[in-house]
Amino acid sequence: MSTLFLTHDACLDHDTGEYHPESADRLKSIIHILEHEDFSFLFRDEAPQASMEQLRRAHPESHIAEILAPIAAGDFKDVDSDTILSSGTAEAALRSAGAVCYAIDEVMAGKCRNAFCAVRPPGHHAEKQQAMGFCLFGNAAIGALHARDAHGLQRVAVIDFDVHHGNGTQQILWDEPGMFYGSTHQLDAFPYTGGPEERGPDNGCRVINIPLPAGSGSEPFRMAYSDGILPALDDFAPQLLIISAGFDAHAADPMAHLRLQVSDFTWLTRQLLDIARKHCASRVVSVLEGGYDTRALAACVAAHMRALMDG
């Protein structure tokens, strides 16, 4: 079985305006590097649109309607100072969420071992009723709920290594039994959530947050996983693992101040794959979140993909 790579040209049409860090250039850099012959054995497909049923598992109708409302070509609507809607946004957002659900369907059917969804806009900051932090729909959370409701899974885990805490994923899954959310992120950075005391309710999602001080590099990052998140994930024994793959903790990224290298993302991907082999027949779906230095982003995604392809 191969690794599935999902993207769609519509994700390039989500226009955030000049000088915005979450631009189409991010996705272009990924598509370009994955044209290398190292990735010739990827199974490639187009991301479908999410259904309303899939979206409604995570968001109320009012929120969905706001994101999908028509916008004239050339116009913009500001959700906040960072989060922009344009005429191409609705389809891009539908395909970003749809990619994760489709990838889960394909992995669960045994058509591929794992999958990577190279889509935008990202999703882990989108709360049930609030788009924020460049994010519109909670892609990873939508996927986790889809895995439970459409495939009957009882234990689904989301691991988020973006430099920013995935407040939206955590909020959407908070009261959901059979869910696990683990995150490393920079301490005292946007969105200023994700403290270690946020552990989830007794009968809901199991939450583990490990914030890292600004300037942290490989050693504290790897220790956070080796001593904290990975043992808890192993104990949880997921039937499916979803990765919120943000690469903005790389030392070159302009949006925050962790000091990770490409090798750290390779290491963590392999650690997560080891747990997936043990508990869930290697079923892993990874979805792009942050990463705003395009050269570093492309290098990190390439390394992440090589690890996924090795299985």
Number of C-alpha atoms within 10 A of each C-alpha: 12 18 25 24 22 24 22 22 15 20 24 20 18 23 22 23 16 7 7 14 19 26 20 20 14 22 23 16 18 19 16 10 16 19 10 10 8 12 16 10 11 16 15 15 14 15 27 21 20 21 13 12 10 19 24 14 17 28 21 12 12 9 19 22 11 16 22 17 12 14 16 10 9 10 11 16 14 11 17 12 9 14 18 24 26 22 20 21 27 26 19 25 29 27 30 34 32 24 31 32 28 23 28 28 18 18 23 20 11 14 15 20 21 29 30 26 27 27 30 33 34 27 31 35 27 27 25 22 18 18 24 22 24 26 24 35 32 31 35 34 32 25 30 29 24 23 23 17 13 13 13 10 17 14 20 24 26 28 23 26 26 24 30 30 29 32 21 29 27 32 20 23 27 21 16 16 17 20 27 27 26 27 26 25 28 24 22 16 19 18 15 12 18 27 15 12 10 15 18 21 13 9 12 16 24 25 24 24 24 22 22 20 15 15 13 17 19 15 10 13 22 18 12 18 21 14 10 15 22 19 13 17 23 15 11 17 19 24 21 25 28 28 23 27 29 25 28 28 32 27 19 20 22 13 18 20 22 24 18 24 18 19 13 21 24 19 15 19 21 18 15 22 23 14 20 23 13 14 18 18 17 22 24 29 30 28 29 25 32 28 27 25 21 19 15 20 24 23 18 25 26 21 19 24 24 17 18 25 18 10 20
